[in-house]
Amino acid sequence: MRWSGKCPDCGEWNTLVEEVYQEGRAESQRSPLSVAAPQKLSAVSAEDIKRLPLAIAEFSRVLGGGIVPGSLVLVGGEPGIGKSTLLLQAAVSIAQNAGQVLYVSGEESIQQLKMRAERLKVGDSDLYLLTDTNLDNLIFQIESMRPKLAIVDSIQTMYLDSVPSSAGTVSQVRECAQRLQALAKSTGVPIFIVGHVTKEGSIAGPKVLEHIVDTVLQLEGDRFHALRLLRSVKNRFGTTSEVGVFEMAGSGMVEVSNPSEVFLAERMMNAPGSSIAVTMEGTRPLLVEVQALTSFTQNPMPRRTANGFDYNRLFILLAVLSKRLGLRLHDQDVFINIVGGMSIDEPAADLAVAIAIASATKGVPVPSDVAIIGEIGLSGELRSVGQLTARLNEAAKLGFARCLLPKTARPIDSPFSNLKLIPARSVGEALDAVLSD
């Protein structure tokens, strides 16, 4: 009954929203006869549910193998990163191969959408454009057309007349998302919605928005670079560890079928502080370059900077190198960079990062034909990682002659005639194997 600017539960400021509830709402007067009856699991048939194929292979992989009918997918990303471009290309792909697609924009006019389509060199297809921000009108069009796919760009521009607040507010975004979810489930039409992001990079709006949708996709990348990474943050119909790699070109988003070659294209051979890590993004192995730079400093607290690598993990590796190997790092600024805008979360890149730091400190380059795999323990031991066969296959395919890996790794299923394996039990053995004064 009084004004409050701070939420007593989460402690955040300006997050309280006034909501006006109408008494005697129809939803509260539902008859018990209209309640859905439970069904036995064995009696439910899923044979008729087939994924809608998508010609964009990278997009399809992140979704889990295609678009699930009746799903609600949220696509987020920074402004200008390419969300609308990618979705327009997906809409054209479905319209040319499957049937009608409805693209609704609350931010651009039909003429502006036509200009973008011409820039993407889109031909004739069953793609229908609509410029409207009233969600009731959009729902009417979807129920009338029953398209194969509907795209809403963006959810923050939509509003409902029944909600007494402006578009983009917490209550409008939540109610609109719930209506779209009910529409998708009742009609079987998959719906993609675009979500704005905050300055911190998280999707704008209430957190419940991400709970309502079936899939949350995040388009990442630096707008000053061409590469774009499409990650699955949440997926009820597939894995959340897949990543799709695209390159922004004049004709739109172009798939990168072999990202490892792109990440290694500008690599400087035999440069101190550079190593190649073999990491996994879902079921796809990727080879990325790890760069390290150490510089003497008189500052009592040396700088530790990690770009694309876990900051706390870097401190652990530095402690292992200092304690177990006697590497002098207390008076060195240490900088780590994962080339290409990649972000490595798995511990399989520990050994590559540690060797890059040691290489930069000693000024001795790592041989350019060596790929590195391994997790490092606090005792300096090397631990095996999963999906080793796929990693080695990727390294051999890209022409690497040797691969440094833990000695405790499980036996390899297939032989690699052109790839020599260098087993090591500890970090010290690994450094002796690849760094020679």
C-alpha positions as CSV (number, residue, x, y, z in Angstrom):
1,M,0.0,0.0,0.0
2,R,3.0,2.3,-0.3
3,W,5.6,3.1,-2.9
4,S,8.6,0.8,-3.1
5,G,11.5,1.1,-5.5
6,K,13.4,-2.0,-4.3
7,C,12.2,-5.6,-4.5
8,P,12.3,-7.1,-1.0
9,D,13.0,-10.6,-2.4
10,C,15.8,-10.2,-5.0
11,G,17.1,-6.8,-3.9
12,E,17.0,-5.3,-7.4
13,W,15.8,-1.7,-8.0
14,N,13.0,-0.7,-10.4
15,T,11.8,-4.2,-11.0
16,L,8.4,-3.9,-9.5
17,V,5.5,-3.6,-12.0
18,E,2.0,-2.6,-11.3
19,E,-0.6,-5.0,-12.6
20,V,-4.3,-4.5,-12.7
21,Y,-6.4,-7.7,-12.4
22,Q,-10.0,-7.8,-13.6
23,E,-12.4,-9.5,-11.3
24,G,-14.6,-12.2,-12.6
25,R,-12.2,-13.2,-15.5
26,A,-13.4,-16.0,-17.8
27,E,-10.3,-18.1,-17.0
28,S,-11.2,-18.3,-13.3
29,Q,-14.7,-19.5,-14.2
30,R,-13.7,-22.6,-16.2
31,S,-16.0,-25.5,-15.9
32,P,-14.6,-28.8,-14.6
33,L,-15.9,-30.5,-17.7
34,S,-13.4,-28.5,-19.9
35,V,-10.3,-29.8,-18.0
36,A,-8.2,-32.0,-20.2
37,A,-8.1,-35.7,-19.1
38,P,-4.7,-37.4,-18.5
39,Q,-3.5,-39.9,-21.1
40,K,-1.3,-42.9,-20.6
41,L,2.2,-42.5,-21.9
42,S,2.0,-45.7,-24.0
43,A,-1.2,-44.5,-25.6
44,V,0.3,-41.3,-26.9
45,S,1.5,-41.5,-30.5
46,A,4.4,-39.3,-31.7
47,E,4.7,-40.7,-35.2
48,D,2.9,-37.8,-36.7
49,I,5.3,-35.3,-35.3
50,K,8.1,-34.8,-37.8
51,R,10.7,-32.1,-37.7
52,L,10.5,-29.5,-40.4
53,P,13.7,-29.7,-42.5
54,L,15.8,-26.6,-42.7
55,A,18.2,-26.1,-45.6
56,I,20.6,-24.1,-43.4
57,A,22.5,-27.0,-42.0
58,E,24.2,-25.0,-39.2
59,F,20.9,-23.6,-38.0
60,S,19.3,-27.1,-38.2
61,R,22.1,-28.6,-36.1
62,V,21.7,-26.1,-33.3
63,L,17.9,-26.7,-33.3
64,G,18.5,-30.4,-32.9
65,G,17.9,-31.6,-36.5
66,G,15.1,-29.3,-37.7
67,I,12.1,-27.3,-36.5
68,V,9.6,-29.1,-34.2
69,P,5.9,-28.4,-35.0
70,G,4.2,-26.3,-32.4
71,S,7.5,-25.2,-30.8
72,L,8.2,-21.6,-29.6
73,V,11.8,-20.5,-30.2
74,L,13.4,-17.4,-28.8
75,V,16.4,-15.9,-30.7
76,G,18.4,-13.3,-28.9
77,G,21.5,-11.2,-29.7
78,E,23.0,-7.8,-29.7
79,P,21.6,-5.1,-32.2
80,G,23.1,-5.5,-35.6
81,I,24.5,-9.0,-35.0
82,G,22.3,-10.6,-37.7
83,K,19.2,-12.0,-36.0
84,S,16.7,-10.6,-38.5
85,T,18.9,-11.6,-41.5
86,L,19.3,-15.1,-40.3
87,L,15.6,-15.6,-39.6
88,L,14.7,-14.1,-43.0
89,Q,17.0,-16.6,-44.7
90,A,15.4,-19.4,-42.7
91,A,11.9,-18.1,-43.6
92,V,12.8,-18.1,-47.3
93,S,14.2,-21.7,-47.0
94,I,11.0,-23.0,-45.5
95,A,8.8,-21.0,-47.9
96,Q,10.6,-22.5,-50.9
97,N,10.6,-26.1,-49.7
98,A,7.7,-26.6,-47.4
99,G,4.9,-24.0,-47.8
100,Q,3.6,-20.7,-46.5
101,V,5.7,-18.7,-44.0
102,L,4.5,-15.6,-42.2
103,Y,7.1,-13.0,-41.3
104,V,5.7,-10.3,-38.9
105,S,7.8,-7.2,-38.2
106,G,7.0,-4.6,-35.6
107,E,10.2,-2.6,-36.4
108,E,10.3,-2.4,-40.2
109,S,7.9,-1.6,-42.9
110,I,7.0,-4.1,-45.7
111,Q,9.1,-2.0,-48.2
112,Q,12.1,-2.2,-45.9
113,L,11.7,-5.9,-45.6
114,K,11.5,-6.1,-49.4
115,M,14.8,-4.2,-49.6
116,R,16.5,-6.7,-47.3
117,A,15.1,-9.6,-49.3
118,E,16.5,-8.1,-52.5
119,R,19.9,-7.7,-50.9
120,L,19.7,-11.4,-49.9
121,K,18.8,-12.2,-53.5
122,V,15.6,-14.0,-52.5
123,G,13.5,-15.5,-55.3
124,D,9.8,-16.2,-55.6
125,S,8.5,-18.1,-52.6
126,D,5.4,-18.5,-50.4
127,L,6.8,-15.9,-47.9
128,Y,4.2,-13.4,-46.6
129,L,5.1,-10.2,-44.9
130,L,3.1,-8.3,-42.3
131,T,3.8,-5.1,-40.4
132,D,1.8,-5.0,-37.2
133,T,2.3,-4.7,-33.5
134,N,-1.1,-5.8,-32.3
135,L,-0.8,-9.4,-31.2
136,D,-4.5,-10.0,-31.5
137,N,-4.3,-9.3,-35.3
138,L,-1.2,-11.5,-35.5
139,I,-3.0,-14.4,-33.8
140,F,-5.9,-14.0,-36.2
141,Q,-3.6,-14.1,-39.2
142,I,-1.8,-17.2,-38.0
143,E,-5.1,-19.0,-37.2
144,S,-6.4,-18.1,-40.7
145,M,-3.3,-18.9,-42.7
146,R,-1.9,-21.9,-40.7
147,P,1.6,-21.3,-42.1
148,K,4.4,-23.8,-41.9
149,L,6.4,-21.2,-39.9
150,A,5.7,-17.8,-38.2
151,I,8.3,-15.3,-37.2
152,V,7.7,-12.4,-34.8
153,D,10.3,-9.6,-34.9
154,S,10.4,-8.6,-32.1
155,I,8.5,-9.6,-29.0
156,Q,9.2,-6.3,-27.3
157,T,7.2,-4.4,-30.0
158,M,4.0,-6.5,-29.6
159,Y,1.1,-5.5,-27.3
160,L,-2.3,-6.8,-26.2
161,D,-5.2,-4.5,-25.7
162,S,-6.3,-6.4,-22.7
163,V,-3.1,-5.5,-20.8
164,P,-3.1,-1.9,-19.5
165,S,0.6,-1.1,-20.2
166,S,2.8,0.0,-23.1
167,A,4.6,-2.4,-25.4
168,G,7.9,-3.7,-24.1
169,T,7.0,-3.7,-20.5
170,V,7.4,-6.8,-18.3
171,S,3.6,-7.5,-18.2
172,Q,3.2,-7.1,-22.0
173,V,6.2,-9.3,-22.9
174,R,5.1,-12.0,-20.5
175,E,1.4,-12.0,-21.6
176,C,2.3,-11.9,-25.3
177,A,4.7,-14.8,-24.9
178,Q,2.1,-16.9,-23.1
179,R,-0.4,-16.2,-25.8
180,L,2.1,-17.2,-28.5
181,Q,2.9,-20.3,-26.6
182,A,-0.7,-21.3,-26.4
183,L,-1.2,-20.5,-30.1
184,A,1.8,-22.7,-31.1
185,K,0.6,-25.6,-29.1
186,S,-3.0,-25.4,-30.3
187,T,-2.3,-25.0,-34.0
188,G,1.0,-26.9,-34.4
189,V,2.6,-23.8,-36.1
190,P,6.2,-23.3,-35.0
191,I,6.8,-19.7,-34.0
192,F,10.2,-17.9,-33.8
193,I,10.3,-14.7,-31.8
194,V,13.2,-12.2,-31.6
195,G,14.2,-10.9,-28.2
196,H,16.2,-7.7,-27.5
197,V,19.1,-7.9,-25.1
198,T,20.3,-5.7,-22.3
199,K,23.7,-4.0,-22.0
200,E,24.9,-7.0,-20.1
201,G,24.0,-9.3,-23.0
202,S,21.1,-11.1,-21.3
203,I,17.7,-11.3,-23.0
204,A,15.6,-8.3,-22.1
205,G,12.3,-8.8,-20.3
206,P,11.3,-11.0,-17.4
207,K,13.2,-14.2,-16.8
208,V,9.9,-16.1,-17.2
209,L,10.1,-15.3,-20.9
210,E,13.0,-17.9,-21.2
211,H,11.0,-20.4,-19.2
212,I,7.9,-20.1,-21.4
213,V,9.6,-20.8,-24.7
214,D,10.9,-24.3,-25.8
215,T,14.2,-23.2,-27.2
216,V,16.5,-20.2,-26.5
217,L,19.1,-19.4,-29.2
218,Q,21.8,-16.8,-28.7
219,L,23.6,-15.2,-31.7
220,E,27.0,-14.1,-30.6
221,G,30.0,-12.4,-32.2
222,D,31.7,-9.1,-32.6
223,R,30.0,-6.8,-35.0
224,F,33.4,-5.7,-36.3
225,H,34.3,-9.2,-37.3
226,A,32.6,-11.5,-39.8
227,L,32.2,-14.7,-37.7
228,R,28.9,-15.3,-35.9
229,L,28.2,-18.1,-33.4
230,L,24.7,-19.5,-32.9
231,R,24.4,-21.2,-29.5
232,S,21.6,-23.2,-28.0
233,V,21.1,-22.0,-24.4
234,K,17.9,-24.0,-23.8
235,N,16.4,-26.7,-26.0
236,R,13.6,-29.1,-25.0
237,F,14.0,-31.1,-28.2
238,G,17.8,-31.4,-28.5
239,T,21.1,-30.8,-26.9
240,T,22.3,-27.4,-25.6
241,S,25.9,-27.9,-26.4
242,E,25.7,-27.5,-30.2
243,V,27.0,-24.4,-32.0
244,G,26.6,-23.1,-35.5
245,V,29.2,-21.0,-37.2
246,F,28.2,-18.3,-39.8
247,E,30.1,-15.6,-41.6
248,M,28.3,-12.3,-42.2
249,A,28.6,-11.4,-45.9
250,G,27.0,-9.0,-48.3
251,S,24.5,-11.7,-49.3
252,G,23.5,-12.5,-45.7
253,M,24.7,-15.2,-43.2
254,V,26.9,-17.8,-45.0
255,E,27.4,-21.2,-43.3
256,V,31.0,-22.1,-42.3
257,S,31.2,-25.8,-43.0
258,N,34.7,-26.2,-41.6
259,P,35.2,-23.7,-38.7
260,S,38.6,-25.1,-37.7
261,E,40.1,-24.0,-41.0
262,V,38.7,-20.5,-40.4
263,F,40.0,-20.3,-36.8
264,L,43.5,-21.4,-37.9
265,A,43.7,-19.4,-41.2
266,E,45.6,-16.4,-39.9
267,R,47.9,-18.4,-37.5
268,M,51.5,-17.3,-37.3
269,M,53.7,-20.4,-37.5
270,N,56.4,-21.1,-34.8
271,A,55.4,-18.1,-32.7
272,P,56.1,-18.3,-29.0
273,G,52.9,-18.4,-26.9
274,S,50.7,-20.1,-29.5
275,S,49.3,-23.6,-29.3
276,I,46.4,-25.5,-30.8
277,A,43.6,-26.9,-28.6
278,V,41.2,-29.6,-29.8
279,T,37.9,-28.8,-28.2
280,M,34.3,-30.0,-28.6
281,E,31.2,-28.0,-29.3
282,G,28.4,-30.5,-28.9
283,T,29.2,-33.3,-31.3
284,R,31.5,-31.2,-33.4
285,P,35.3,-31.1,-32.8
286,L,36.9,-27.7,-33.3
287,L,40.6,-26.8,-33.4
288,V,41.2,-23.3,-32.1
289,E,44.4,-21.3,-31.5
290,V,45.3,-20.4,-27.9
291,Q,47.5,-17.3,-27.6
292,A,49.4,-16.4,-24.5
293,L,51.5,-13.4,-23.7
294,T,53.6,-12.8,-20.6
295,S,55.3,-9.5,-19.8
296,F,57.5,-8.4,-16.9
297,T,55.9,-6.0,-14.5
298,Q,56.9,-4.2,-11.3
299,N,53.4,-4.0,-10.1
300,P,53.0,-6.0,-6.8
301,M,49.7,-7.5,-8.2
302,P,50.4,-8.6,-11.8
303,R,47.5,-8.5,-14.3
304,R,45.7,-11.7,-15.3
305,T,43.5,-11.3,-18.4
306,A,41.5,-14.1,-20.2
307,N,39.5,-13.6,-23.3
308,G,37.4,-16.6,-24.2
309,F,38.7,-18.7,-21.3
310,D,37.5,-19.1,-17.8
311,Y,39.2,-16.5,-15.5
312,N,39.2,-18.7,-12.4
313,R,40.5,-21.6,-14.4
314,L,43.4,-19.5,-15.5
315,F,44.4,-18.8,-11.9
316,I,44.4,-22.6,-11.2
317,L,46.7,-23.3,-14.2
318,L,49.1,-20.5,-13.2
319,A,49.3,-21.9,-9.7
320,V,50.1,-25.4,-11.0
321,L,52.8,-24.0,-13.3
322,S,54.4,-22.1,-10.5
323,K,54.1,-24.7,-7.8
324,R,54.7,-28.0,-9.7
325,L,57.1,-26.7,-12.4
326,G,58.8,-23.8,-10.7
327,L,57.8,-21.4,-13.6
328,R,58.4,-17.8,-12.5
329,L,55.1,-16.0,-13.0
330,H,54.7,-13.9,-9.9
331,D,56.3,-10.9,-11.6
332,Q,54.6,-11.5,-15.0
333,D,51.5,-10.1,-16.5
334,V,49.6,-13.0,-18.2
335,F,47.2,-12.5,-21.1
336,I,45.2,-15.4,-22.7
337,N,43.2,-15.1,-25.9
338,I,41.1,-17.6,-27.8
339,V,41.3,-16.6,-31.5
340,G,38.2,-16.1,-33.5
341,G,35.9,-15.0,-30.8
342,M,35.4,-18.5,-29.5
343,S,34.7,-19.2,-25.8
344,I,36.1,-22.5,-24.4
345,D,34.4,-23.8,-21.3
346,E,35.5,-27.5,-21.2
347,P,38.7,-28.5,-19.2
348,A,40.1,-30.3,-22.3
349,A,41.9,-27.0,-23.3
350,D,43.8,-26.8,-20.0
351,L,47.0,-28.3,-21.4
352,A,47.0,-26.1,-24.5
353,V,46.6,-23.0,-22.3
354,A,49.4,-24.1,-19.9
355,I,51.8,-24.9,-22.8
356,A,51.0,-21.6,-24.4
357,I,51.9,-19.8,-21.2
358,A,55.1,-21.7,-20.7
359,S,56.0,-21.1,-24.4
360,A,55.5,-17.4,-24.0
361,T,57.5,-17.2,-20.7
362,K,60.5,-19.2,-22.1
363,G,60.3,-17.7,-25.6
364,V,60.3,-21.1,-27.2
365,P,57.7,-21.8,-29.9
366,V,55.4,-24.8,-29.9
367,P,55.9,-26.9,-33.1
368,S,53.2,-26.0,-35.6
369,D,52.3,-29.6,-36.4
370,V,51.3,-30.4,-32.8
371,A,47.7,-30.4,-31.5
372,I,47.1,-30.6,-27.8
373,I,44.4,-32.3,-25.7
374,G,44.2,-32.7,-21.9
375,E,42.8,-31.7,-18.6
376,I,45.2,-30.7,-15.8
377,G,44.7,-31.6,-12.1
378,L,46.0,-29.7,-9.1
379,S,48.9,-32.2,-8.7
380,G,50.1,-31.5,-12.2
381,E,48.8,-34.7,-13.6
382,L,47.0,-35.0,-17.0
383,R,43.5,-36.4,-17.1
384,S,41.8,-38.0,-20.0
385,V,38.8,-36.3,-21.8
386,G,35.8,-37.6,-23.7
387,Q,35.2,-38.1,-27.4
388,L,38.9,-38.6,-28.0
389,T,38.4,-40.4,-31.4
390,A,36.4,-37.5,-32.9
391,R,39.1,-35.0,-31.7
392,L,41.9,-37.0,-33.2
393,N,40.0,-37.5,-36.5
394,E,39.6,-33.7,-36.8
395,A,43.3,-33.1,-36.1
396,A,44.4,-35.7,-38.6
397,K,42.0,-34.3,-41.2
398,L,43.5,-30.8,-40.9
399,G,47.0,-32.1,-41.5
400,F,48.5,-32.2,-38.0
401,A,51.3,-34.7,-37.7
402,R,51.4,-35.1,-33.9
403,C,49.0,-34.9,-31.0
404,L,49.9,-34.5,-27.4
405,L,47.4,-36.2,-25.1
406,P,47.2,-37.7,-21.5
407,K,48.8,-41.1,-21.1
408,T,45.8,-42.3,-19.2
409,A,43.5,-41.8,-22.2
410,R,41.4,-44.8,-23.2
411,P,42.5,-46.9,-26.2
412,I,41.6,-45.4,-29.6
413,D,39.0,-47.2,-31.6
414,S,40.5,-46.4,-35.0
415,P,44.1,-46.2,-36.1
416,F,45.6,-42.9,-37.3
417,S,48.4,-43.7,-39.7
418,N,49.3,-40.0,-40.4
419,L,49.0,-38.8,-36.8
420,K,51.6,-39.7,-34.2
421,L,50.3,-39.7,-30.6
422,I,52.5,-38.3,-27.8
423,P,51.3,-39.5,-24.4
424,A,52.3,-37.7,-21.3
425,R,51.5,-38.4,-17.6
426,S,52.1,-34.9,-16.2
427,V,52.5,-31.3,-17.3
428,G,56.2,-31.5,-16.9
429,E,56.4,-34.4,-19.3
430,A,54.2,-32.6,-21.8
431,L,56.4,-29.5,-21.7
432,D,59.5,-31.6,-22.2
433,A,57.9,-33.2,-25.2
434,V,57.0,-30.1,-27.1
435,L,59.3,-27.3,-25.8
436,S,63.0,-27.8,-26.3
437,D,65.5,-25.0,-25.7
